[in-house]
Amino acid sequence: MTDLSEGQLNEGKAAYIQAQKKRNLYIGLALFGFVVLVFFISMARMSQGIKNDAKRAAEARASISASK
């Protein structure tokens, strides 16, 4: 059985922590990207709904004034 020295253990631990930090960074960036994507999709869908509501309101006003 191989005896690992304390220096080798510290190197392994440091490499593990470095890899964990890199992984966490990528997960954070992916999460941020997802939030930005959801935000822009939501804004596009809401603006589409606002335009449709305005169009329906204008049509309703026109039909009311035409029926008078």
Secondary structure as GFF3:
##gff-version 3
##sequence-region A 1 68
A	DSSP	alpha_helix	6	67	.	.	.	ID=ss1
###
